[in-house]
Amino acid sequence: MDHTPRTIRRLAVFAAVAAFALAPGLTASAHDGPTQNADHVSRVSGQAVIDWNARAAEAAIACGLAPANNPLHESRMYAMMHLAIHDSLNAISRRSEPYAFDARAKGAAPLAAIAAAARGTLVAAVGALPEPFAACAASEVPAIETSYTAALALVPDGDAKDRGVALGNAAAQAIVALRADDGSDTPLFDTAYPQGDEPGEYRFTSADLPFVFAPGWGDVTPFALRSAAQFRSDEPYRLSSRAYARDVNEVKALGGNGTTTPSTRTSDQTQQALFWLESSPLLWNRLARSLADQRQLDAWQAARLFGLLDMAMADGYIGTFDQKYDQNFWRPITAIREAANDGNSRTSPDPTWTPLVTTPPIPDHDSGHAVEGGAAAAVLRGFFGSDRAHFNLCSHTLPTGQTCTDPSPTLRSFDRFSQAAAENADSRVLVGFHFRHATTSGTTHGLKIGQYVVRNYLEQTHR
């Protein structure tokens, strides 16, 4: 039997439509034409979609997923929510191919559908979070319900509102059912993970972190990829190679903490290193909100943008974690401290070398952060039709007084999506987390994922 995401989605659509009674005016459909006046629905602003994206980010922060603790479940939550929103809007007026829910919704209010789809998926995703993040559900689920009530209050009571709520609920149920057994309940903290004892093999990076994080995430069902290994980056360099020695010596010189371990980083490079520590889904979705607002996307356009972006980023993590734990390559902190044993005369050990920030407990290759940047940049370029875009970004992980929530946040400016992705990747060398090869390979890996998602999912239909 075919187990690709596309085939699984088809089966889930049939099951979801059969599992609940459709409200009057809501019917299962396999046709493409719009069911409401196109001029009327085209005037629906994308602001509600943008607002729910921001609300999902608030939930991620409240639950401790962001700004930097668990971007895996964070990316899954965003993708589920935006695909449900996308499918609910496309049931009202078909603009692009549905993902998991294909229906017609005659006379449904778009804003009610958006709110119900967002609420249904967010509550389910937050309620399914593993420990130690699960505790937030007690406070965050009621907070989401409050946001939902406020959103519905903006929609006039009546049949259209009721139809919109029924539609949004149905789209949410379809996504929740589809992802119910996707493997995301895999253990996050594995203290029994076998550490390597040969040069190049991964071992725990800190006595304070005697575990690895989410070694089974590569087995999670992708949203779009045929398999986690559909796109792979280059393998790590051979330990005896000049290229490996170059990478070791670069991160050794740049990535130290600047106190007990000297560093040649400039002050701007230190800012860059700390700036990009933030969760990739949190940061790139914030950029997408800004772009959607600036370019005045309507609700359908915004739903498609976020759906593509968050599918690609969720699959980016699945793909990179599959590769990381397959190749099991050691981190720079281990490589530098153990350089006397790597068989390369061009490297030398520093037994006390310490990175700028504590290294995450995950193998090196490839860089997940770089994969995410490449995937996001590819989606944004594909959606907007150009790599050129001037934008400023703030961060949640800069020192106090400089963050997004401070009165005068520090901003970094960019003129291309690819420029931001490149700086994002570079930051992982500057912070001492990754070898250069892991970041450049990771960016390419992510670009391939993002391009694949844009070319194969939520395809625009002729109206």
C-alpha positions in Angstrom: 0.0 0.0 0.0 1.2 3.5 -0.8 2.0 5.5 2.4 3.1 8.8 0.8 1.7 11.9 2.5 -0.5 12.6 -0.5 -2.2 9.2 -0.4 -2.5 9.2 3.4 -4.2 12.6 3.0 -6.7 11.2 0.5 -7.7 8.4 2.9 -8.0 10.9 5.8 -10.2 13.2 3.7 -12.7 10.3 3.1 -12.6 9.3 6.8 -13.0 12.9 8.0 -16.0 13.6 5.8 -17.6 10.3 6.8 -16.9 10.9 10.5 -19.1 13.9 11.1 -22.5 15.1 9.8 -22.0 18.1 7.5 -24.0 21.2 8.4 -26.6 22.5 5.9 -24.7 24.1 3.0 -21.5 22.1 3.7 -21.0 19.2 1.3 -18.1 17.0 0.4 -16.8 17.9 -3.1 -14.2 17.0 -5.6 -14.8 20.0 -7.9 -12.8 23.1 -8.3 -15.1 26.1 -8.9 -15.8 28.8 -6.4 -19.1 28.6 -4.6 -19.4 32.2 -3.5 -19.2 35.4 -5.5 -15.4 35.8 -6.2 -15.5 39.6 -6.0 -17.1 39.4 -2.5 -14.7 36.9 -1.0 -11.7 38.6 -2.5 -12.3 41.6 -0.3 -11.8 39.5 2.9 -8.6 40.9 4.4 -5.8 38.5 5.5 -5.7 40.2 8.9 -7.6 37.4 10.6 -5.1 34.8 9.3 -2.2 37.0 10.4 -3.7 37.5 13.8 -4.1 33.8 14.4 -0.5 33.2 13.3 0.5 35.7 16.0 -1.8 33.9 18.4 -0.1 30.6 17.7 3.3 32.2 18.4 1.9 33.4 21.7 0.9 29.8 22.5 4.3 28.5 21.6 6.0 31.0 23.9 3.4 30.4 26.7 4.1 26.6 26.5 7.9 27.0 26.5 8.3 25.7 22.9 9.7 29.1 21.9 11.8 31.2 21.8 14.3 28.3 21.6 13.3 25.1 23.5 11.2 22.9 21.2 10.8 24.1 17.6 9.8 20.6 16.6 6.3 20.7 18.1 6.1 24.4 17.4 6.5 23.8 13.7 3.9 21.0 13.7 1.4 23.2 15.5 1.8 26.1 13.0 1.5 23.7 10.0 -1.6 22.0 11.4 -3.4 25.3 12.1 -2.6 27.0 8.8 -3.5 24.0 6.7 -6.9 23.8 8.4 -7.4 27.5 7.8 -6.4 27.1 4.2 -8.7 24.2 3.6 -11.7 25.9 5.2 -11.3 29.1 3.1 -10.9 27.0 -0.1 -14.2 25.3 0.7 -15.8 28.7 0.4 -14.0 29.8 -2.8 -11.5 27.5 -4.4 -8.2 29.3 -5.0 -5.8 26.5 -4.6 -5.8 22.7 -4.1 -6.9 21.6 -0.7 -4.6 19.7 1.6 -6.7 17.4 3.8 -10.3 18.6 3.6 -12.2 19.0 0.4 -15.7 20.4 0.7 -18.1 23.1 -0.5 -19.4 25.6 2.0 -22.2 27.6 0.5 -22.8 30.9 2.3 -20.2 30.3 5.1 -18.6 33.3 6.8 -14.9 33.3 6.1 -13.9 34.9 9.4 -15.9 32.4 11.4 -14.3 29.6 9.4 -10.8 30.9 10.1 -11.5 31.2 13.8 -13.0 27.8 14.2 -10.2 26.1 12.1 -7.5 27.9 14.1 -9.1 27.1 17.5 -9.7 23.5 16.7 -6.2 22.8 15.7 -4.4 24.9 18.3 -6.4 23.4 21.2 -5.6 19.9 19.9 -1.9 20.6 19.3 -1.5 22.2 22.7 -3.4 19.5 24.4 -1.1 16.8 22.9 2.2 18.4 23.9 4.6 16.1 25.8 6.2 16.8 29.1 7.6 19.1 30.3 5.6 21.3 27.9 2.2 19.7 28.6 1.5 21.7 31.8 0.7 24.8 29.8 -2.5 23.3 28.5 -4.3 24.1 31.7 -3.9 27.9 31.1 -3.3 28.1 27.4 -6.3 26.2 26.2 -8.7 28.6 28.0 -6.7 31.5 26.6 -7.2 30.1 23.1 -10.9 29.7 23.7 -11.0 33.4 24.8 -9.3 34.4 21.6 -11.8 32.3 19.7 -14.8 33.9 21.4 -13.4 37.4 20.7 -12.9 36.5 17.0 -16.4 35.2 16.6 -17.9 38.2 18.3 -16.7 40.2 15.2 -18.9 38.1 12.9 -22.7 38.9 12.8 -24.8 36.2 14.2 -26.8 34.2 11.7 -26.7 31.3 9.3 -23.5 32.4 7.6 -21.6 32.5 10.9 -23.0 29.1 11.9 -21.9 27.6 8.6 -18.5 29.2 8.9 -18.0 27.6 12.4 -19.1 24.2 11.1 -16.7 24.5 8.2 -13.8 25.5 10.3 -14.5 22.7 12.8 -14.6 20.2 10.0 -11.4 21.4 8.5 -9.7 21.3 11.9 -11.0 17.8 12.6 -9.6 16.5 9.2 -6.1 17.8 10.1 -6.2 16.6 13.7 -7.3 13.1 12.5 -4.6 13.1 9.8 -1.8 13.9 12.3 -3.1 11.7 15.2 -0.6 8.9 14.7 2.2 10.8 13.0 4.9 9.7 15.4 5.2 13.1 17.1 4.8 11.5 20.5 8.3 10.1 20.2 10.4 10.6 23.4 12.1 14.0 23.5 14.9 13.2 26.1 16.9 10.0 25.7 19.4 9.5 28.5 20.2 5.9 27.3 21.3 7.0 23.8 24.6 5.2 23.0 27.4 7.6 22.9 30.2 7.1 20.3 33.8 6.3 21.4 35.5 6.6 18.0 36.7 9.9 16.5 33.9 11.7 14.7 31.1 9.9 16.5 28.6 11.9 18.5 28.8 12.0 22.3 27.0 14.2 24.9 28.1 17.8 24.6 27.7 18.8 28.3 27.7 17.2 31.7 24.6 19.3 32.4 22.8 17.8 29.4 23.3 14.0 29.7 20.8 13.1 26.9 20.0 13.6 23.3 17.0 15.5 22.1 14.2 13.8 20.0 16.3 11.1 18.3 13.1 9.7 16.8 11.9 12.9 15.1 13.1 11.7 11.8 10.5 9.0 11.9 7.6 11.5 12.2 5.3 11.4 9.1 6.2 14.4 6.9 3.5 16.9 5.8 4.7 17.0 2.2 7.9 15.0 1.6 7.5 11.4 0.3 9.9 10.4 3.1 12.2 12.1 5.6 15.2 11.1 3.5 13.8 12.4 0.2 16.4 15.2 0.2 19.8 14.6 1.9 22.7 17.0 2.1 26.4 16.1 1.6 27.9 13.8 4.2 30.4 15.3 6.8 33.9 15.7 5.7 36.4 13.0 6.3 38.4 13.7 9.6 41.7 13.4 7.7 40.8 16.0 5.1 41.9 19.6 4.7 38.3 20.7 4.5 37.5 19.2 7.9 40.6 20.8 9.5 39.5 24.2 8.0 36.1 23.9 9.5 37.4 22.9 12.9 39.9 25.7 13.0 37.3 28.2 11.9 34.7 27.4 14.6 37.5 27.1 17.1 38.6 30.7 16.4 35.2 32.2 16.1 32.8 30.2 18.2 34.3 30.5 21.7 32.6 32.2 24.6 35.0 35.2 24.6 35.8 34.8 28.3 37.4 31.5 29.2 37.8 30.8 25.5 39.1 33.6 23.3 37.2 34.4 20.1 38.0 36.5 17.0 34.3 37.4 16.5 33.5 41.1 16.0 30.8 42.7 18.1 28.4 42.5 15.1 29.2 38.8 14.7 28.4 38.2 18.3 25.1 40.0 17.9 24.4 37.9 14.8 25.2 34.7 16.8 22.7 35.6 19.5 20.1 37.1 17.2 19.5 33.8 15.3 19.3 31.7 18.4 15.6 32.2 18.3 13.3 29.4 17.2 13.2 29.3 13.4 9.4 28.9 13.2 8.9 31.8 15.5 11.2 34.1 13.6 10.3 33.2 10.0 6.6 33.3 10.8 7.0 36.7 12.2 8.6 37.8 9.0 5.8 36.3 7.0 3.2 38.2 9.1 5.0 41.4 8.3 5.2 40.6 4.6 1.5 39.6 4.4 0.5 42.8 6.1 2.8 45.1 4.0 1.6 43.5 0.7 -2.0 43.5 1.8 -2.6 39.8 1.1 -6.3 38.7 1.3 -7.3 35.9 3.5 -6.8 33.2 0.8 -3.4 34.4 -0.1 -2.3 34.7 3.5 -3.6 31.2 4.3 -1.7 29.7 1.3 1.5 31.6 2.3 1.5 30.3 5.9 0.4 26.9 4.8 3.4 26.5 2.5 5.9 28.1 4.9 4.9 26.0 7.9 4.7 22.7 5.9 8.2 23.2 4.6 9.6 24.1 8.0 7.9 21.2 9.8 9.3 18.8 7.1 12.7 20.6 7.4 13.0 19.4 11.0 11.9 15.9 10.1 14.4 15.7 7.3 17.3 17.1 9.2 16.7 15.0 12.3 16.6 11.9 10.1 20.0 12.8 8.8 21.5 13.9 12.1 20.9 10.7 13.9 21.7 8.6 10.9 25.2 10.2 10.5 25.7 10.7 14.2 28.6 13.2 13.7 30.2 14.9 16.7 29.8 18.6 17.5 32.6 21.1 17.4 32.9 21.2 21.2 33.8 17.5 21.1 35.9 17.7 18.0 38.0 20.6 19.3 38.5 19.0 22.8 39.3 15.6 21.2 41.4 16.9 18.3 44.5 15.0 19.4 42.7 11.8 18.4 41.2 12.8 15.0 44.2 11.7 13.0 44.5 15.1 11.3 47.8 16.9 11.8 46.2 20.3 10.9 44.1 20.4 14.0 45.2 20.8 17.7 43.2 20.1 20.8 41.9 22.6 23.4 40.5 20.5 26.3 38.7 23.5 27.8 37.2 25.1 24.6 33.7 26.4 25.4 31.2 27.8 22.8 29.4 31.1 23.2 26.2 29.3 24.1 25.8 25.7 25.4 25.6 23.3 22.5 22.2 21.7 21.9 22.2 17.9 22.6 21.8 16.8 19.0 24.3 15.5 16.4 26.0 18.0 14.1 25.2 17.2 10.5 23.4 18.8 9.0 22.4 22.1 10.8 18.7 22.1 11.5 18.7 25.9 11.8 20.3 26.2 8.4 17.8 23.7 6.9 14.9 25.9 8.3 16.4 29.1 6.9 16.8 27.5 3.5 13.3 26.1 3.5 11.7 29.4 4.6 13.7 31.4 2.0 12.7 29.1 -0.8 9.0 29.3 0.1 9.0 33.1 0.4 10.9 33.4 -2.9 8.5 31.0 -4.6 5.4 32.6 -3.2 6.3 36.2 -3.9 8.1 35.4 -7.2 11.4 37.0 -6.3 14.2 36.7 -3.9 14.3 40.5 -3.6 12.6 42.0 -0.5 13.7 44.7 1.9 12.8 43.9 5.5 14.0 44.3 9.1 13.9 41.6 11.7 14.0 41.7 15.5 14.8 38.8 17.8 13.6 37.3 21.1 17.1 36.0 22.0 19.2 39.1 22.2 20.2 40.6 25.5 17.5 42.4 27.6 16.7 45.8 26.2 17.3 44.7 22.6 14.5 42.1 22.0 11.3 42.2 20.0 9.3 43.0 23.2 11.5 45.9 24.3 10.6 49.5 23.4 13.5 49.9 21.0 14.5 46.5 19.7 17.7 45.8 17.8 16.9 45.3 14.1 18.9 43.6 11.4 18.2 44.6 7.8 18.1 42.4 4.7 17.4 42.9 1.0 16.9 39.3 0.0 15.4 36.2 1.5 18.5 34.3 0.7 20.6 36.9 2.5 18.7 36.3 5.7 19.0 32.5 5.2 22.8 32.8 4.7 23.2 35.0 7.9 21.1 32.5 9.8 23.3 29.6 8.7 26.5 31.6 9.4 25.3 32.3 13.0 25.6 28.6 13.9 29.4 28.8 13.3 29.7 32.1 15.2 27.9 30.7 18.2 30.1 27.6 18.2 27.3 25.1 17.5 28.2 23.8 14.0 30.9 23.2 11.4 30.7 25.4 8.3 29.9 22.3 6.2 26.9 21.5 8.3 25.5 24.9 7.7 26.1 25.3 4.0 24.8 21.7 3.4 21.9 22.4 5.6 20.8 25.5 3.7 20.9 23.6 0.4 18.9 20.7 2.0 16.3 23.3 3.2 16.1 25.0 -0.2 15.3 21.7 -1.8 12.5 21.0 0.7 11.0 24.5 0.3 11.1 24.3 -3.5 9.4 20.9 -3.5 6.6 22.1 -1.2 5.9 25.2 -3.3 5.9 23.2 -6.6 3.7 20.3 -5.3 1.3 21.6 -2.7 -1.6 24.1 -2.4 -1.2 24.7 -6.1 -3.2 27.7 -7.4 -6.3 26.8 -9.4 -7.8 28.8 -12.3 -10.7 30.8 -11.4 
